[in-house]
């Protein structure tokens, strides 16, 4: 994640998080130092959540700071005012302030902020601060926020973390209890998991606005306390149509287990699977809390019920079996990929007439079909899209997030929120959950909460920039690209394309007010800038905003990865194969190829036993390979030496006679044992 000359390293990394109204304001402060003689540039990939929006940048050294402003030259070529600054000479009266830029990228590893800053000078620090905003929802009365791991880099500093959670209680970071005045230290390769308890006494609504050019950015957030749900007569309808092949079907069992775990005490469950037709899975009522998953095993691999998703086929079977007459609540939970086949039958209207709620649980990564959403809402049932939580449960074996998300299926509705001028559909709030909506409006807007009308209030000053950036990011797909240079250089870059003026000059323009290089001490660049030296393939895709991948993999991070991931496993393999034998010596050579974030081929050369060979080959499965172009061939020798034998001494006759007397030897006179 750190791209810079070898002498540069990250000295400290501090993260501060503040929660408010369904948003998290995250501030990351990175400090770099250098042991090299020449000033250097640093580039850094900072992993962020997928919905995060960058909104502030500041670059500082001992002489002062520069703040980032939107880059007016965005999209006009591969170079901008910051690139000019790191290659150009500065005026004699230059203040010596640093320069930097930041933008959001999306690549094979996920979303990240790509940072660049300079200069990092020997025995002087360079500090970069970025701010971004992201969602922090509440489910089942629990607030959660996940910040992805930065990566595995030997030059990265551990992260110190502080958090301000407002009215939330029982705050935890990676399950470690914390508080506002406590700082935790986290390794760079570990993700950050924030967890807090939201315990409002009543439903709370927040309606913020802030300026977004000629419009107003709006932010609606509501959270409601959880309640004890009554015992429910539950019918699980599992989608077994062909569209469920692949990832959706692999997530079904975890989702069913989580639904059973969250069912209210005393609830009874039956189940079927359906597509064009239906087939029973569990015809008799069973207590939800005591039900094993064995009856649901066929849903993982059987799909012979037709090539459509007709809920009417499931409803006919459900209606024929009927519900308990004394049930306080009758609920059908449709678990599938959010698809539905519409036709002349109207199963949702039939369910509504019989006072049966139909809830939808979508385990796929796509949005639920509008027809299915409308059908469930007519019956008063919830519609939940849990693809990411179900995938996490399958991958990690932990279902806590999935269970919290699914708890809303059993909770009653607390009303719906709508913003009339924007013609948006109403957002339904379930007890114990939160809802968040963001958008823009040309005029002051009002919020309808049931029969009440709320007027937007100004967002707090500390959250207004975060709110504006996040609204533009989530609603319009617009992300900021910030650059911290002298404003005069920004105007020059806007009026004259840097590429056209000096595209093949490695030194860049002769002089800029933000210039950081000099003849005496030219700046060591992290990335080549001369456009004539760049690859012919496009360096940036204007539609996906993805940077080009580097060719090959640097040797230092690769060796660190091998030492940390392969060597511990290899030691365990050799230890088990040795089995206490002192006269044991084995030599082997790992040979494998890496490409497209995968191990393309792997083998172990050497005269070793097959169980040991299989054990060693399993070690490469845990590698976390960064993206790069081409292939990397690795030969990694492994060896274990013989243990020296203990020294031997010759027994004297007197000592031999004493041993014989104890062991029953030939000179002891004792009877020899068999």
C-alpha positions in Angstrom: 0.0 0.0 0.0 3.0 2.3 0.4 4.8 3.3 -2.9 8.0 5.4 -2.3 11.8 5.1 -2.3 13.0 2.4 0.1 14.2 5.0 2.6 10.7 6.2 3.2 8.4 4.6 5.8 5.1 5.4 7.6 6.0 6.6 11.1 2.4 6.8 12.6 -1.2 6.2 11.5 -4.0 7.7 13.6 -7.7 7.2 13.0 -10.5 9.2 14.7 -14.2 8.2 14.1 -17.3 10.1 15.1 -20.9 8.8 14.8 -24.0 10.9 14.3 -27.4 10.4 12.6 -26.4 7.2 10.8 -23.2 8.6 9.5 -19.6 8.1 10.5 -17.0 10.9 10.0 -13.6 9.2 9.7 -10.3 11.1 9.9 -7.1 9.4 9.1 -3.8 11.1 9.8 -0.6 9.6 8.4 3.0 10.7 9.1 6.0 9.8 7.0 9.7 10.0 7.6 12.7 9.3 5.4 16.3 8.1 6.0 17.5 9.0 2.5 19.7 11.9 1.4 17.3 13.2 -1.3 13.7 14.5 -0.8 11.1 12.0 -1.9 7.5 11.6 -2.8 5.2 9.1 -1.2 2.0 7.4 -2.6 -0.3 5.5 -0.3 -3.4 3.3 -0.9 -5.8 3.8 2.1 -8.7 1.2 2.0 -12.2 2.6 2.7 -15.8 1.2 2.7 -17.5 1.0 -0.7 -19.9 3.9 0.0 -17.3 6.2 1.6 -17.0 9.8 0.2 -13.8 11.8 0.5 -14.2 15.4 1.4 -11.1 16.9 3.0 -7.3 16.8 2.5 -4.5 18.5 4.4 -0.7 18.2 3.9 1.7 19.6 6.5 5.3 19.8 7.4 7.3 21.8 10.0 6.9 25.0 7.8 3.1 24.9 7.5 0.1 23.2 5.8 -1.8 23.2 2.6 -5.4 22.3 2.3 -6.9 20.4 -0.6 -9.3 22.0 -3.0 -11.3 20.4 -5.9 -9.0 19.8 -8.9 -10.4 21.8 -11.9 -8.1 19.8 -14.3 -9.7 16.5 -13.5 -10.2 14.3 -16.6 -8.1 16.6 -18.9 -5.0 14.3 -19.1 -2.8 12.0 -17.0 -1.0 15.0 -15.3 -2.4 17.8 -13.1 -1.1 20.7 -11.0 0.2 18.3 -8.3 2.3 16.4 -10.9 3.7 19.7 -12.0 4.6 20.7 -8.5 6.6 17.5 -7.7 8.6 17.9 -11.0 9.0 21.6 -11.2 11.4 24.0 -9.5 10.0 26.5 -7.0 10.8 30.2 -6.8 13.7 31.3 -4.7 11.2 32.8 -2.1 9.2 29.6 -1.9 7.7 29.0 1.5 8.7 25.3 1.4 5.2 24.1 1.9 4.4 20.5 0.9 2.0 19.5 -1.9 -0.4 16.6 -2.2 -3.5 15.2 -3.9 -6.2 12.5 -3.1 -8.9 10.7 -5.0 -11.1 7.7 -4.6 -10.3 4.6 -6.6 -12.0 1.2 -7.1 -9.8 -1.8 -8.0 -9.7 -5.6 -7.5 -9.0 -5.1 -3.8 -12.0 -2.8 -3.3 -12.4 0.9 -2.7 -9.6 3.1 -1.5 -8.3 6.7 -1.3 -5.1 7.1 -3.4 -2.9 9.6 -1.7 0.2 11.3 -3.0 2.3 13.9 -1.1 5.8 15.4 -1.1 8.5 16.1 0.0 9.6 13.7 2.6 12.9 15.0 3.8 15.6 13.4 5.9 15.0 13.9 9.7 11.8 15.9 8.9 8.2 14.7 9.1 5.5 14.9 6.5 1.9 14.6 7.7 -1.2 13.9 5.5 -4.7 14.1 6.8 -7.8 12.9 4.9 -11.5 12.9 6.0 -14.3 10.8 4.6 -17.9 9.9 5.5 -19.6 6.6 5.4 -22.9 5.0 6.5 -23.2 3.6 10.1 -26.5 1.8 10.3 -28.3 0.3 13.3 -29.8 -3.2 13.2 -31.4 -5.1 16.1 -30.4 -2.2 18.4 -26.7 -2.5 17.4 -24.6 0.0 15.5 -21.8 -1.4 13.4 -19.1 0.0 11.1 -16.5 -2.0 9.3 -13.3 -0.3 8.0 -11.3 -2.7 5.8 -7.7 -3.7 6.6 -5.1 -1.4 5.0 -2.9 -4.3 3.8 0.4 -6.2 4.5 3.3 -3.8 4.1 6.5 -3.9 6.2 6.8 -0.1 6.0 3.3 0.6 7.3 2.8 1.8 10.9 0.3 0.2 13.3 -2.9 2.2 13.6 -4.0 4.0 16.8 -7.8 4.5 17.0 -10.1 6.8 18.9 -13.9 7.1 18.7 -16.7 9.4 19.7 -20.0 7.6 19.8 -22.4 10.3 21.0 -25.4 8.7 22.8 -24.4 5.1 21.9 -23.3 2.7 24.8 -21.1 -0.3 25.2 -18.7 0.8 22.5 -16.3 -1.9 21.2 -13.5 -2.0 18.6 -12.7 -5.5 17.4 -14.8 -6.7 20.4 -12.4 -4.9 22.8 -14.4 -2.4 25.1 -13.3 1.1 24.7 -14.2 4.7 25.5 -13.8 8.2 24.3 -10.5 8.8 26.2 -9.0 5.5 25.3 -6.7 4.8 22.3 -6.3 1.3 20.9 -3.5 0.1 18.6 -4.4 -2.1 15.6 -2.1 -3.8 13.1 -2.2 -2.6 9.5 -3.4 -6.0 8.2 -6.4 -6.1 10.6 -9.8 -4.7 9.8 -11.6 -2.3 12.2 -15.0 -3.5 13.5 -16.8 -0.8 15.5 -19.8 -2.0 17.6 -22.1 0.0 19.9 -25.5 -0.4 21.4 -28.2 2.1 20.4 -30.8 2.3 23.2 -33.2 5.2 22.4 -36.3 5.3 24.6 -38.5 6.3 21.7 -38.2 6.7 17.9 -35.7 9.5 17.0 -35.7 11.3 13.7 -33.0 13.5 12.2 -33.6 15.7 9.1 -30.5 17.7 8.1 -29.8 19.9 5.1 -26.7 21.7 3.8 -25.8 23.7 0.7 -24.8 21.8 -2.4 -24.3 24.4 -5.0 -27.8 25.7 -6.1 -29.5 22.9 -4.3 -29.8 21.5 -0.8 -28.4 18.2 0.3 -30.8 16.4 2.5 -30.1 13.6 5.1 -32.9 11.7 6.8 -32.2 9.3 9.6 -34.6 7.5 12.0 -33.9 4.9 14.7 -36.4 3.0 16.8 -35.9 0.9 20.0 -36.4 -2.9 19.7 -39.4 -4.6 21.2 -40.2 -8.2 22.3 -41.9 -9.8 19.3 -44.8 -12.3 20.0 -44.6 -16.0 19.2 -45.2 -16.4 15.4 -46.5 -19.1 13.1 -43.8 -19.1 10.5 -43.7 -20.6 7.0 -40.3 -20.4 5.2 -40.7 -20.4 1.3 -37.3 -21.1 -0.2 -36.6 -20.0 -3.8 -35.3 -23.1 -5.8 -35.4 -21.5 -9.3 -32.5 -21.7 -11.7 -31.6 -18.1 -11.0 -30.4 -19.2 -7.5 -27.5 -21.1 -8.9 -24.1 -20.1 -7.6 -23.6 -17.6 -4.8 -27.2 -17.1 -3.8 -27.8 -20.8 -3.3 -24.6 -21.1 -1.3 -25.9 -18.5 1.2 -29.3 -20.1 1.9 -28.4 -22.4 4.8 -26.6 -19.7 6.7 -29.6 -17.4 6.1 -32.1 -20.0 7.3 -30.0 -20.7 10.4 -30.0 -17.0 11.2 -33.7 -16.7 10.7 -34.3 -19.6 13.1 -32.0 -18.1 15.7 -33.8 -14.8 15.6 -37.3 -16.2 15.7 -39.4 -15.1 18.8 -39.6 -17.6 21.7 -42.4 -20.0 21.2 -42.5 -19.7 17.4 -43.4 -22.7 15.2 -41.9 -23.3 11.7 -42.8 -25.1 8.5 -40.9 -24.9 5.2 -41.1 -25.6 1.5 -39.1 -24.9 -1.6 -40.6 -23.5 -4.8 -40.0 -22.4 -8.4 -42.7 -23.1 -11.0 -44.0 -25.7 -8.5 -43.5 -26.3 -4.8 -42.2 -29.2 -2.7 -42.3 -29.6 1.1 -39.2 -29.4 3.2 -40.9 -29.5 6.6 -44.7 -30.2 6.6 -45.2 -30.4 10.4 -44.8 -27.5 12.8 -41.5 -27.6 14.7 -40.2 -25.2 17.4 -37.9 -22.7 15.7 -35.3 -22.6 18.5 -34.9 -26.5 18.5 -35.1 -27.1 14.8 -32.0 -28.8 13.2 -30.9 -27.8 9.7 -31.0 -31.3 8.3 -34.5 -30.8 6.7 -33.1 -27.9 4.8 -30.2 -29.7 3.2 -31.9 -30.2 -0.2 -32.1 -26.4 -0.8 -28.4 -26.3 -1.3 -28.3 -28.4 -4.4 -31.7 -29.4 -5.8 -33.4 -27.3 -8.5 -35.9 -29.4 -10.5 -39.1 -27.4 -9.9 -39.2 -25.4 -13.1 -37.6 -22.4 -14.7 -39.6 -19.6 -13.0 -40.1 -18.1 -9.6 -43.9 -18.2 -9.0 -44.9 -17.3 -5.5 -48.4 -18.4 -6.3 -47.2 -22.0 -6.4 -45.8 -21.6 -2.9 -49.0 -19.8 -1.7 -51.3 -22.6 -2.8 -49.4 -25.1 -0.7 -49.2 -22.7 2.3 -52.9 -21.9 2.1 -53.8 -25.6 1.8 -51.9 -26.4 5.0 -53.2 -23.3 6.8 -52.0 -21.4 9.9 -52.7 -21.9 13.5 -56.0 -20.3 14.5 -54.6 -19.1 17.8 -51.4 -17.6 16.3 -50.7 -14.0 17.4 -48.9 -13.5 14.1 -48.9 -15.4 10.8 -45.7 -14.8 8.7 -44.4 -16.2 5.4 -40.7 -15.5 4.8 -39.7 -15.7 1.1 -36.0 -16.4 1.0 -34.4 -16.0 -2.5 -32.5 -13.7 -4.9 -35.1 -11.0 -5.1 -36.7 -12.2 -8.3 -40.3 -13.0 -9.0 -42.4 -14.2 -12.0 -45.6 -12.2 -12.3 -48.8 -13.5 -13.7 -52.6 -13.4 -13.5 -52.6 -15.0 -9.9 -52.4 -12.5 -7.1 -50.9 -14.4 -4.1 -50.0 -11.3 -2.1 -53.6 -10.0 -2.2 -54.8 -13.4 -1.1 -52.3 -13.4 1.8 -53.4 -9.9 2.8 -57.1 -11.0 2.9 -56.2 -13.8 5.3 -54.0 -11.4 7.5 -50.8 -13.2 6.6 -47.6 -11.1 6.3 -45.2 -11.9 3.6 -41.6 -10.8 4.2 -38.8 -11.0 1.6 -35.2 -11.9 2.4 -32.9 -11.3 -0.6 -29.6 -13.1 -0.3 -28.2 -12.1 -3.7 -26.1 -9.1 -4.5 -28.7 -7.5 -6.8 -31.7 -5.3 -5.9 -35.1 -6.8 -5.2 -37.6 -6.6 -8.1 -40.0 -3.7 -7.6 -43.0 -6.1 -8.1 -41.8 -8.2 -5.2 -41.3 -5.2 -3.0 -44.8 -3.9 -3.7 -46.3 -7.3 -3.1 -44.6 -7.8 0.3 -45.5 -4.2 1.4 -49.2 -4.7 0.7 -49.2 -7.4 3.3 -47.2 -5.4 5.8 -44.0 -7.5 5.6 -40.4 -6.3 5.6 -38.1 -6.4 2.6 -34.5 -7.1 3.5 -31.4 -7.2 1.2 -28.8 -9.2 3.1 -26.4 -10.4 0.3 -23.3 -8.9 1.9 -24.1 -10.1 5.4 -24.9 -13.6 4.1 -21.7 -13.7 2.1 -19.7 -12.7 5.2 -21.5 -15.5 7.2 -20.5 -18.1 4.6 -16.9 -16.9 4.3 -16.1 -16.3 8.0 -18.5 -18.6 9.7 -19.7 -15.7 11.9 -23.4 -14.9 11.6 -23.8 -12.1 14.1 -24.2 -9.4 11.5 -26.6 -11.5 9.5 -28.7 -12.3 12.5 -28.9 -8.6 13.5 -30.0 -7.7 10.0 -32.7 -10.4 9.9 -34.2 -9.5 13.3 -36.3 -6.8 11.5 -38.3 -9.6 9.9 -40.0 -10.3 13.2 -40.2 -6.7 14.5 -43.4 -4.5 14.0 -43.4 -1.4 11.8 -42.8 2.0 13.4 -44.1 4.0 10.5 -42.8 5.2 7.1 -40.7 8.3 6.1 -41.3 10.1 2.8 -40.0 13.4 1.3 -43.0 14.5 -0.8 -41.2 17.0 -3.2 -38.8 14.3 -4.3 -41.5 11.6 -5.1 -39.5 8.9 -3.4 -41.1 5.8 -2.1 -41.8 5.6 1.6 -39.0 4.1 3.8 -40.4 1.8 6.4 -38.8 1.7 9.9 -38.9 -1.5 11.9 -38.4 -1.6 15.7 -34.8 -1.9 16.6 -33.6 -0.7 13.2 -32.6 2.5 11.5 -33.3 3.9 8.1 -31.2 6.5 6.2 -32.1 8.4 3.1 -30.0 11.0 1.2 -30.7 13.2 -1.8 -30.9 16.7 -3.2 -33.8 19.2 -3.6 -34.0 22.5 -5.4 -36.0 24.1 -2.7 -36.6 23.6 1.1 -38.1 20.2 1.6 -40.3 18.8 4.3 -40.4 15.3 5.7 -43.5 13.3 6.3 -43.3 10.9 9.3 -46.7 9.2 9.4 -49.2 12.1 10.0 -46.5 14.5 11.2 -44.5 17.0 9.1 -40.9 17.8 9.9 -38.8 20.7 8.5 -35.1 20.2 7.8 -32.6 21.9 10.1 -29.1 23.0 9.2 -26.5 20.2 9.6 -24.0 20.7 12.4 -20.9 22.5 11.1 -18.6 19.6 11.8 -20.8 17.3 9.7 -21.9 19.6 6.9 -19.0 18.9 4.5 -19.2 15.2 5.2 -22.9 15.2 4.5 -22.6 17.1 1.2 -19.8 14.9 -0.1 -21.7 11.7 0.9 -24.9 12.8 -0.7 -23.2 13.6 -4.0 -21.3 10.3 -3.8 -24.3 8.0 -3.1 -26.9 9.8 -5.2 -25.0 11.2 -8.2 -21.9 9.1 -8.2 -19.7 12.2 -8.0 -16.5 11.9 -6.0 -14.1 14.7 -5.2 -10.5 14.8 -6.4 -8.6 17.1 -4.1 -5.3 18.7 -4.8 -3.2 20.8 -2.3 -1.0 23.2 -4.3 -0.8 27.0 -4.7 -4.0 28.3 -6.3 -2.0 30.1 -9.0 -0.7 26.8 -10.2 -4.2 25.4 -10.3 -5.3 28.2 -12.6 -2.3 27.6 -14.9 -3.0 23.9 -15.1 -6.7 24.6 -15.9 -5.8 26.9 -18.8 -3.0 24.8 -20.3 -2.9 21.0 -20.4 0.2 19.8 -18.7 0.5 16.9 -21.1 0.4 19.1 -24.2 2.9 21.5 -22.7 5.6 19.2 -21.5 4.3 15.6 -21.8 7.7 14.1 -22.6 9.8 16.2 -20.2 10.8 14.1 -17.2 11.5 17.3 -15.2 8.1 18.8 -16.0 7.6 22.6 -16.3 10.5 24.8 -15.5 9.0 26.5 -12.5 5.8 26.5 -10.4 4.9 28.4 -7.2 4.4 25.0 -5.6 7.5 23.5 -7.2 9.3 21.1 -4.9 12.3 19.9 -6.9 15.7 21.6 -7.5 18.9 21.0 -9.5 20.9 20.4 -6.3 18.4 17.9 -4.8 15.9 16.6 -7.4 12.8 15.0 -5.9 12.8 11.2 -6.0 9.4 10.4 -7.5 7.2 7.5 -6.3 5.7 7.0 -9.8 7.1 7.9 -13.3 5.5 11.1 -14.7 6.8 11.6 -18.2 3.9 10.6 -20.5 6.3 9.4 -23.2 7.6 6.8 -20.8 4.1 5.6 -19.7 2.6 2.4 -21.1 0.5 2.7 -24.2 -2.5 1.2 -22.5 -4.8 3.8 -20.8 -3.6 4.7 -17.3 -7.1 5.5 -16.2 -10.6 4.4 -17.2 -12.8 7.5 -17.2 -16.0 5.4 -16.5 -14.7 3.2 -13.7 -12.1 5.6 -12.2 -9.6 2.7 -11.8 -5.9 3.2 -11.9 -3.7 0.9 -14.0 -2.1 -1.9 -12.2 1.7 -2.1 -11.7 3.6 -4.6 -13.7 5.1 -7.4 -11.5 5.4 -7.4 -7.8 8.1 -5.7 -5.7 10.5 -8.2 -4.1 10.4 -6.8 -0.6 6.6 -7.1 0.1 6.6 -10.5 -1.6 9.4 -11.8 0.7 7.6 -10.4 3.7 4.4 -12.1 2.6 6.2 -15.4 2.2 7.9 -15.2 5.6 4.6 -14.3 7.4 2.2 -16.7 5.6 4.3 -19.7 4.3 7.1 -20.1 6.9 4.8 -20.7 10.0 2.8 -23.3 8.1 6.0 -24.9 6.7 7.5 -25.1 10.2 4.4 -27.0 11.4 4.6 -29.4 8.5 8.2 -30.2 9.2 7.6 -30.6 12.9 4.8 -33.1 12.3 6.9 -35.0 9.7 10.0 -35.1 12.0 7.9 -36.8 14.8 10.6 -36.5 17.3 13.3 -38.0 15.2 16.7 -36.4 15.7 18.3 -37.9 12.6 16.0 -35.9 10.3 17.0 -33.7 7.4 14.8 -32.5 4.5 15.4 -30.1 1.7 12.6 -28.8 -0.5 11.9 -26.0 -3.0 8.6 -24.2 -3.4 7.9 -23.3 -7.0 4.8 -21.4 -7.8 3.4 -18.7 -10.1 1.2 -15.8 -9.1 -1.1 -14.0 -11.5 -4.5 -12.2 -11.2 -4.4 -12.4 -7.4 -4.2 -16.2 -7.6 -1.7 -19.0 -7.3 -1.7 -20.2 -10.9 0.5 -23.2 -10.3 2.4 -24.7 -7.3 4.7 -27.6 -6.7 7.2 -28.7 -4.1 10.5 -30.1 -5.5 12.5 -32.5 -3.5 12.7 -36.1 -2.2 10.1 -35.8 0.5 7.1 -37.9 1.7 3.8 -37.2 0.0 1.9 -36.2 3.3 4.6 -33.6 3.8 4.4 -32.4 0.2 0.6 -32.0 0.5 1.0 -30.1 3.8 3.5 -27.7 2.3 1.3 -27.1 -0.8 -1.6 -26.1 1.5 0.5 -23.2 2.8 0.1 -21.2 -0.4 -3.7 -21.2 -0.1 -3.6 -18.5 2.6 -1.6 -16.0 0.6 -3.2 -12.5 0.3 -1.9 -11.5 -3.2 -2.2 -7.9 -4.3 -3.3 -7.1 -7.9 -0.6 -6.7 -10.6 -0.1 -7.4 -14.3 1.8 -10.3 -15.8 3.1 -13.3 -13.8 5.5 -13.7 -10.9 7.5 -16.9 -10.7 8.7 -17.8 -7.2 11.4 -20.3 -6.1 11.6 -20.5 -2.3 14.0 -23.0 -0.6 13.1 -24.7 2.6 15.4 -26.8 4.7 15.5 -28.4 8.2 18.7 -29.8 9.7 19.5 -32.8 11.8 19.6 -32.4 15.5 23.1 -33.2 16.9 23.3 -36.5 18.8 24.0 -36.4 22.5 27.6 -37.1 23.5 28.5 -40.7 24.4 30.8 -41.9 27.2 32.3 -45.3 28.0 31.1 -47.0 31.1 33.7 -48.1 33.6 33.4 -51.7 35.0 32.3 -50.4 38.4 29.5 -48.3 36.8 28.5 -51.2 34.6 28.1 -53.6 37.6 25.9 -51.0 39.3 23.6 -50.7 36.3 23.5 -54.5 36.0 22.3 -54.8 39.6 19.5 -52.4 38.8 18.4 -53.8 35.4 19.0 -57.4 36.1 22.0 -57.7 33.9 24.3 -60.7 33.6 26.5 -59.8 36.7 23.6 -58.9 39.0 22.7 -62.4 40.1 19.0 -61.4 39.7 16.5 -63.4 37.6 16.2 -61.8 34.1 12.8 -60.7 33.0 11.1 -61.9 29.9 
